[in-house]
Amino acid sequence: MKTKGGLLHTTLVTVGRIAISILIPLVAFVILWGGFIFLRDSNAPQSVIAIVAIIWGVGGVALLFFVADWLVNRAPVNIAKKLQPFVFVGPALAILAWYLFFPTVRSLYLSFFDAYSKSFVGLENYIFAFTDSKMLESFTNNLLWIILGTGGSVGCGLLIALLADRSKFEKAFKSLIFMPMAISFVGAGVIWRFVYAYKPAGEDQLGILNALVTLLGGEPKAWFTLQPWNNIFLIIILVWLQTGYAMVIISAALKGVPSTIIEAGRIDGASELKIVGRIIIPHILSTIVTVATTIIIISLKIFDIVFTMTNGNYGTEVIASMQYKQMFRFYHYGRGSAIAIVLVIAVIPVMWYNLRQFSKQEGF
């Protein structure tokens, strides 16, 4: 049984952990908020504001962690080890709560009110989200993005990883395929506008695709107006962007497949397709699923490509573009918040599955 001194010591440690876990995030928030207010309201020259932003944002947080770590290390070793995780994780949790959790709760609250957030309307905004024709169109399109975008990205990434793994120019090929990952979705949309650009027949075609069509004797097409193919043309951009990500992760998993098993399959007379289908893919299936779920989340939240290319016109609306229009174009904050919550609910199961898979890995 523990003595009174031992119980007192345990109680003090627990209180200390709680106090540190609350105090450090609060201090970090106050410091960062003070810097934000200064940068927002200051009339100082831009160069001064930039310097303050660097010092306050980067240096301030670094100094905060340094001082907190120094203070914790002054405590006995067994206590310091218990306090350190709270010191370093606390500010991150505070920022995550401020920028993610609280806005989500506020959106949920606003989703039960009218356009001006004054009158309670119950589930009216959610009924709109699941019955409006444009919303139903956006659900269908998002499903198309998930199936074709995820399937295309993972399929191309797997194929390129398998082929590049056997080439002496592996690094060069992978670098070229991965390069689009450095481009933002908006930047990719601007680039692909020049691919799909349309000019009437008889004029010089700026779009690469129409230039090839006219070169072969065909008529130029306004690709974005061709329903439902225009959605597929947009999904190709996502595949172009995410294939590099899928390829890199899958390629790393391929390095872990035992070569002895592959050689044994070849000795037994298995073809290359059977080796891939019955040996390699089962070994890296968990990696493929993780990559697929990550791209599914991106597909559910897709906005930039659609907004840049078509602005949701010609039957290309997605959930995120509808939420943006309801919130910032029609100024119906109730409907916009309801659609945002629907999107959050759609993403949560995929995120939960990913976290569940990560939790099974050693060291997570």
Beta strands, then each sheet from edge to edge (+ up, - down):
end
